[in-house]
Amino acid sequence: MNPRSSLILHTVLAGVYRTAAVFSLFLLFAGHNAPGGGFVAGLVAATALVLRYVAADVPRTDPVVRVAPSVFLGGGLLVAAFTGFGGWLWGEAFLASAKVEVELPVLGTLKATSALPFDIGVYLVVIGLGLTILRSLAAEVTR
């Protein structure tokens, strides 16, 4: 830890970072049935990454996320686009919502909609954009 970093921030970050990551996943999976969803969940995850970036001794996000932001951006766009094309496969409009209900013996009725994969795609795009912004800021700081 360098002399300019904050001990309080490092201590608080340990709990806040993991809590924000779990809360973003909760928002992601609860969002297609309630307020929230991929965009809000992605913003919460990106905010956790910003906090991690601010608390870092070295102004880099590489130790936090080792995957390139373009992988998140491209993967999220592909998932969201394929979800949209799924409507065409069933003879509906682009991004038409599909709903599947399966009766399981022990768990009861399991409901799934096509909104969840679309939200996952948006989530990945927002995280990728946040990482892109953080890495460009880090490049400016190190210059």
N, C-alpha and C positions, 0 to 999 in steps of 0.2 A: 504494500500500500504506500503510495507516494505521499509526501507531506501535505499536498493540496487536497487530497480526497477526504471525504467525510466519513468518520467512523459510524456516526448515527445512520447515515444513508446506507452504508454497507450492512449494518445490523438489521435495519428495517427491510431492506431489499430482499433478504433471504426468505422472509415470509410473504411479502407482498407479491413478488414475482411469481411464485408458485400458485398463490391464491388467484391472481389475475389470470393465469393460464387456465386454471380449472374453471373459473367463472366464465371465461370466453368460450370454453367448450360447452358449458351449461347453456349459455345464450345461443350457441350454434344449434344445439339439438332441441332446445325448447322453442326456438324462434319461428319455426314454420307453423306452430300452433298458437303462439302467443307473441307479444311484442319482443323484438330482438331479431335474430337471424344472422345471416352470414356477414352482412356489412357491420353491424354493431359488434358482433363477436370479433371480427377482424380488427376493428378499431381498439377494442380492449386489449387484444393480444399485441397489437402494434404499440400501444401505450406502455405495456409491460416491457417491450423491447427498448423503447425510448428511455424508460427508467433505468434499465440495465446499462444502456449506452452512457447515460449521464454518470452513473456510479462507477463505470469502468476506469481502471487505472490507465489503460491504454485506450485512446479514442478509436476503438474498432469494435465491430459487431461480429467479427469472424469467430471468436471463441464461443459465442452464444449460439449462433446458427451457422453451421458449416456448409449448408446448401446455398447455392447461388440464388439470388432473388429471381432471376429469370426462370428458374425451375418452378418456383411458386406461381409466378405470373402466367407462364405458359400452361402449367398443369391446371390451374384454376380456370383459365379461359377454355381449355379443352373440356373440362368437366361441365362447365356451365353451358357450353355450346352443344355438347352431346345430349345434355338434358333437354335443351330446346329442340334438337332434332328428333328426340323421342316422340314428341307430339305428332310429327309428320309420319312416323312409323305406324301409328295407330289411326292415321287418316284424319287427324285433328289439326288445329292451327299450331304454328310455331310457339313453343313454350306453353302449350296446353297442359294443364295439370292432370296427372294420373294418380289414382288412388288404389291401393291394394290392401285388402283385409284378409288375414290368415287366422284361422282358428287353431290354436295350439292347445294340447290337452291340459298341461299344467299352468301355463301362463295366461290362458284365455285368448282374447282377440288381440292380434297384433296389427296395428294400422301403420301404413307407410305411404307417403306421398312423394311425388317427383320434386316437390319443393326442397326437400332435404339435400339431394345431390346438387341442386342449383345453389343452395345456400353454402354448401361446402366449397363449390367453385368460387363463389364471391369471397368467402373467407380466405381462401388461398391467394386470391388476387390482391386483397387489401393487405395481407401480411407481406406479400412480395413487394408491393408498392412502398410500404413502410420500411422494409429492409433496403430498398433501393435508395430512398431518401436518406436513411441513416448512413449508408455506405458512402453516398456522395458528400454528406456533411463531414464524415470522418476523413475523406480524401482531402477536403479543404483544410481541415485542422492540421493534418500531418504535413501539408505543403508549407 
